[in-house]
């Protein structure tokens, strides 16, 4: 229902949306009853949409339980997208020699390396790390906290990079990449 729409429109927003959904389902302890009561029943949508929403959330919930994602980790679909984005990132830099992307990467890379050191996430690919930085910033903002000027600058460089990567991903998936 939501996945096809989000993914085809903006893959970066889609990944962040899925991460948020995973965290939301974890906050409800992956409980079908709590998802129905606290999440689905509160939606101001038609009964038909509520049924589809219920089906979608419960499908994700079952996948998370099956894959042992009660505390952390990401859905298989999300992991596949992250792999595709990392592959595309490398392709844009090395094989396709995308000059605009390279410029954006050179601007974001020092911030990514700083985030990598601060978060001790040395094994995560740089695209996943940058997405994690964006997600973390959105969580901090949702808590009503402010980000430092340096963090805001880093997030801006990440956003520009991911915006370009997302556009190129859409071209890649539609067969229109040159």
N, C-alpha and C positions, 0 to 999 in steps of 0.2 A: 504494500500500500504506500507507505511513506518512502521506503528505500529507493524505489525506481525513480520517483519524482526528485528526491533530494540528490541522489547520486548523479543523475543526468544533468541536473541544473548546476550544482557546484560541489565537486567531490570533497573539497576541504571542509566546507560547512557540514557536509554529510558525515565525515569522520568525527568532527567535533560534536555533532548531534548524537551520533551513536555512543561516543564516550560519555556524554551527559546522560543518555538513556541508561547505559550500563551502571553508572553511579547512582542514578535514581532508583533503579531496580535493586541495587545492593542496599540502598538506604531503607528499602522496604523488606529487607532480608530475603529477597527472592521468594517471597510468600505470595502465592496466587491469590489468596484471600485479601491480603493487604493491597495488592495491585488493583484488584477489582473494587475494593471499598474506597481506598484513598486516592487512587489515580484515575481509574476509568469512570467511576460513578460521578466524579466531580466535573467531568467534561460537559460543556454546554454544546452538545452536538446531537444530530438525529440518532434515532435508535440504530439505524443501519450503520452509520459511521461509528457509533459506540461498539457495535459488534465487531466491525473490522479492526478498530483500535484495540479492543480486547484480544482478538485473535493475534494481532501483531505483537503486542506486549507479552502475551503468554508464550508465543513462539520464541521470542528472545529470551525470556526467563528460562524456558526449558533448555535452550541451547547453552545458556550460561551455567545451569546446573550440570548438564551433561559434560561440559568441558572443564568443570572445576573452577569456575570464575567467580566464586562466592566472595572472595576478598580482593582479587586484583586480576589483571589480564584483560584481553580483548576478544571479542567475537571473531570467529574464523573469517567472516567476510571483511571485517575491518583489517585484520592482519594481511589479507590478500591485497586490499587496496593500498595499504602502507608499502607492501613489497612493490606493487606496480608504480607507486609514486617515487620510490627510491630508484627503481630501474629507470624511470623517465628522467629523474634528476640527473643521474649519471649520463644518460644518453644526451640530454640537452647540453651538458658541459663538454662531453668528450666526442661523441659521434656526430651530433648535429651542430655543434659549435654555435649555439644560440647566443649571440652577443648580448642581447638584452638580459637574458637569464643569467649569464655569467656576471654581468655588472651587478645585478641584484644579489647574486650569491656572494660576490666579493664584499658587498655591503653587509650582508647578514652573517657571514661566516665568523667574524670575530665575536659577535654576540652569541652565536651558537656555541662556539668553543668555551666562552665564559660560562654559559648555562651548563654545558657538559661538565665542566670542572666543579661548579657549585652543586650540581645535582648528583655528582659522582656516577653519571650515566655514560660511562665510556664505551659500553657495548651497543648502545642504541644507535640506529642509523640517524644521520643528521636531520632527515625530513621528519621522522617520528619525534625526535627531540624538539624540533622547532614547533611542531604541532602540540607537543606536551607543554611547551612554554606558553603558547597561545591559550591553551585550555586552562592552565594554572592561573594566568592573568585574568581570565574571565571568571574563575571561581573567586579570586581575591576581590574583584570588582563587585561580584554578587554579594559578597559579605560586607559591602560598604566601605572597604578599605581602599586606600589610595596606593598607586604604584609610584615608585621613584621615577624621576625624570629619565634616568639611565634605562630603567626597565621599559618605560614607555617608548623610548627610542628604539630599543631592541625589538619590542613587539611590532613597531611600525615597519622595521626592515623585514621582519619575519612575514608580516602581512603582505607586503609588496611582493616578496619572493613567492609565497604560496598562492597569491592571486594569479601570477604569471604561470606557475606550475599547474594550477587548476585549469586555466584556459587551455594550456597545451595538452593536458590530460583529456579534456573534452574533445579536442581535435584528434588526438590519438585514438580515442575510443570510437569516434565517428568516421575514422579513416581519412580525415582531411589534413593530417599532419604532413608537412613537407620538410 
